[in-house]
Amino acid sequence: MYFYLAAFIFSLILTYLVRIIAIKKSIIDTPNERSSHTVPTPRGGGLAIIVVWFAGLIYLFVNGQIEKQLFLALMSGIILAVISLLDDILDLKPAIRMLAQVITAAFAMGFLGGFNLLSENQNTVIWLISSIVVFIGIIWFINLFNFLDGIDAYASQEAILVATGILLLTDNQLSALLIAATAGFLIWNFPKAKIFMGDVGSTQLGFVLVVLGIYFHNTESMNISNWLILTSLFWFDATFTLYRRWRNNEQLSVAHKKHAYQRLVQGGFSHLKVDIYAVILNILLIGIVYLNHYYLHQGIILLIIVILVMFFINNRVDKVFKFK
């Protein structure tokens, strides 16, 4: 307990220090036509999260509380963290960012031993195809978590709630560490935010959550369908928005603010109101996966139901602010 309290306090203090440095060095997120905020705000606060995260990760490993396989997979995120931090400071080219994501995902998949879609009787072809799909999924989840870090507290609270769901299903200490490290930052990121996470935080949170999902599926601690339900608020919004933009023949590489949460803000909702709705929805999702994991065992059916609910929610968002 004291370990996680210390992680929270260090994250809280480090975020404050990063904010001071960001202001002095003019590492500022200036509002533009695609922004959901109106006040210039320092960014890069996610650095506090990852410093505490990696320090805690090493501590737990040295004390024999993490398997080497999982430790190495998560440590692969250092590559992504360094490039993302440089991107926050220097605004790197997309190709460099993508290369870092591909390398990070490749190392993680290698240390995890691929993806075991089936627990029994899985042949090499199924293993290879499923591992390639999941490799692409890692890269996509890294990016979509970054895409959905657009309003105060939204991405940080999502990471905390998803990690809480994983903790309830697996009782793994890494989830508690992630919660503590992110909560310290959230204090400063809560509406109205004093500092933004930046790519250094959002990409790493996406990476950590997807690696945990793969690992616990492979070790049969948690089925991947439960992880997909837990994270559905984010991956559905990002994926469905991408599809709709593709269908409209839009240039997909151009920044936009058409995600459901962004359109709610454009429709007059405050950041806090959107956050509250997201928290309520995530609590319901945690309840679903908890019941499914311990009692129902109907992952695919429940996942389909959750997807249909997400379609319904998106349709309601369209009535608040249309997808143009």
WOMOKA-V722359 format. One record per residue. RES is the residue in three letters. D_LAST is the distance of its C-alpha to the last C-alpha in whole Angstrom. Layout:
RES:D_LAST  RES:D_LAST
//
This chain:
MET:48  TYR:50  PHE:48  TYR:45  LEU:45  ALA:46  ALA:43  PHE:41  ILE:43  PHE:43  SER:39  LEU:39  ILE:42  LEU:40  THR:37  TYR:39  LEU:40  VAL:37  ARG:36  ILE:39  ILE:39  ALA:35  ILE:36  LYS:39  LYS:37  SER:34  ILE:32  ILE:29  ASP:25  THR:24  PRO:21  ASN:18  GLU:15  ARG:14  SER:16  SER:17  HIS:20  THR:22  VAL:25  PRO:27  THR:28  PRO:30  ARG:29  GLY:31  GLY:32  GLY:32  LEU:35  ALA:37  ILE:35  ILE:36  VAL:40  VAL:41  TRP:39  PHE:41  ALA:44  GLY:44  LEU:44  ILE:47  TYR:49  LEU:48  PHE:49  VAL:52  ASN:53  GLY:53  GLN:50  ILE:47  GLU:48  LYS:48  GLN:45  LEU:43  PHE:44  LEU:44  ALA:40  LEU:39  MET:41  SER:39  GLY:36  ILE:38  ILE:37  LEU:33  ALA:34  VAL:36  ILE:33  SER:31  LEU:33  LEU:34  ASP:30  ASP:29  ILE:32  LEU:32  ASP:28  LEU:29  LYS:28  PRO:26  ALA:29  ILE:31  ARG:29  MET:28  LEU:32  ALA:33  GLN:31  VAL:32  ILE:36  THR:35  ALA:34  ALA:37  PHE:39  ALA:38  MET:38  GLY:41  PHE:43  LEU:41  GLY:43  GLY:40  PHE:38  ASN:40  LEU:38  LEU:41  SER:44  GLU:47  ASN:48  GLN:45  ASN:46  THR:45  VAL:42  ILE:40  TRP:41  LEU:39  ILE:36  SER:35  SER:36  ILE:34  VAL:31  VAL:31  PHE:32  ILE:28  GLY:27  ILE:29  ILE:27  TRP:24  PHE:25  ILE:26  ASN:23  LEU:20  PHE:23  ASN:22  PHE:18  LEU:18  ASP:21  GLY:19  ILE:20  ASP:24  ALA:26  TYR:23  ALA:24  SER:28  GLN:28  GLU:26  ALA:29  ILE:32  LEU:31  VAL:30  ALA:34  THR:35  GLY:34  ILE:36  LEU:39  LEU:40  LEU:40  THR:42  ASP:44  ASN:43  GLN:44  LEU:41  SER:38  ALA:40  LEU:40  LEU:37  ILE:36  ALA:39  ALA:38  THR:34  ALA:35  GLY:37  PHE:34  LEU:32  ILE:34  TRP:33  ASN:29  PHE:29  PRO:27  LYS:28  ALA:28  LYS:31  ILE:30  PHE:27  MET:28  GLY:27  ASP:27  VAL:30  GLY:30  SER:26  THR:27  GLN:31  LEU:30  GLY:28  PHE:31  VAL:33  LEU:31  VAL:31  VAL:35  LEU:36  GLY:34  ILE:36  TYR:39  PHE:39  HIS:38  ASN:41  THR:44  GLU:43  SER:42  MET:39  ASN:37  ILE:34  SER:32  ASN:33  TRP:31  LEU:28  ILE:28  LEU:29  THR:26  SER:23  LEU:21  PHE:20  TRP:21  PHE:18  ASP:15  ALA:16  THR:17  PHE:14  THR:11  LEU:13  TYR:13  ARG:10  ARG:9  TRP:13  ARG:12  ASN:9  ASN:12  GLU:11  GLN:14  LEU:14  SER:17  VAL:15  ALA:14  HIS:11  LYS:10  LYS:8  HIS:11  ALA:12  TYR:15  GLN:13  ARG:10  LEU:13  VAL:15  GLN:12  GLY:13  GLY:16  PHE:18  SER:21  HIS:21  LEU:24  LYS:23  VAL:20  ASP:23  ILE:25  TYR:23  ALA:23  VAL:27  ILE:27  LEU:25  ASN:27  ILE:30  LEU:30  LEU:29  ILE:32  GLY:34  ILE:33  VAL:34  TYR:37  LEU:38  ASN:37  HIS:39  TYR:42  TYR:43  LEU:40  HIS:40  GLN:37  GLY:34  ILE:32  ILE:32  LEU:31  LEU:28  ILE:27  ILE:27  VAL:25  ILE:22  LEU:22  VAL:22  MET:19  PHE:17  PHE:18  ILE:17  ASN:14  ASN:13  ARG:15  VAL:12  ASP:10  LYS:12  VAL:12  PHE:9  LYS:6  PHE:4  LYS:0
//
